[in-house]
Amino acid sequence: MATTKQPTVIGRGLGGELRVLREGRKMSLKEVADLLGWQASKISRMETGKQGIRPADVASLLVIYRVIGRDRDRLVKVGRTFR
């Protein structure tokens, strides 16, 4: 029987921040997924902390959400912690 990965505090925190950024841009999961060539479910799992987020994935999302500077650096660093 397969085990389900439980969300972590770091994952939920990072995912929540990414969700707030996406919603702040008034973008749906599908819109972001289409731009990146991903499945909307992948972004949903990342936002809920149920899937690890690679720093490269965080960086890709931040490009779409137009996040730069210190905020970008901080979020990518958190992404390195949560894999």
N, C-alpha and C positions, 0 to 999 in steps of 0.2 A: 504494500500500500504506500502510495507516495505521500510525503509530508508536505504541508503547505508552509511556505515561508511566512513567518509572522513579521508584521511591520516593526521597525525599531524606532526609537525616539528620534534618532538622527534622520532616518528615512522619512518619517512623518513630517518632521520639521522642514526638511529640504523640499519634500514634495508639496507641502502646504504653501511654502513660499513660491514655488514654481506655479502652483495653481492660482495664487493671488496675482502673480504677474500675468498669466494667461488671461484671466478674467478681467484684469485691468486694461488689457488690450482689446477686450470684448471679442475674444476669439474662442471658437469651439474646439473641442478635442479633435474633431474631424478636420477642421481647417489647418490646425498645426500639424497633424499627422500627414495630411496631403502635401504640405510644403516640405516636410522632411522625408517623405517616402516611408513613413512608419505606419503601424496600425494604431488607431485611436486607443485601443485597449492597452497598448504599451505605455502610452502617456498616462492613462488612468492609473495603471499599476504603479508607475513612478510617483505620481502625485499622492497616492495613498500609502506609499512606503512599502508596498508589497513586492516590489522589484528593485533590485540594485540599480543605481544610476551611475554610469561611467562618467568621468569628468568630461569626456568628449561629447556625451549626450547632453550634459548640463550646458556646455559651451554652445552646442547647436541650438538648444532652446533659447538661450540668452540672446543669440543673434536675432531670432524671430521676435523676441520680446523687447528688443532694442535696449538691453541692459549693458552698460559699459562701466569702466572705471573700477572703483573700490567695491561696489556692489557685485560686479561680475567676478572680480578676483575672489571675493569672500565665498560666493556660491560655488564656484569651481573648486575651491579648497575644501568646502564641506563635501562636495561630490567625491573627492579623493578619499575621504574618511568613510563614506558609505558606499560599499560595493556589493 
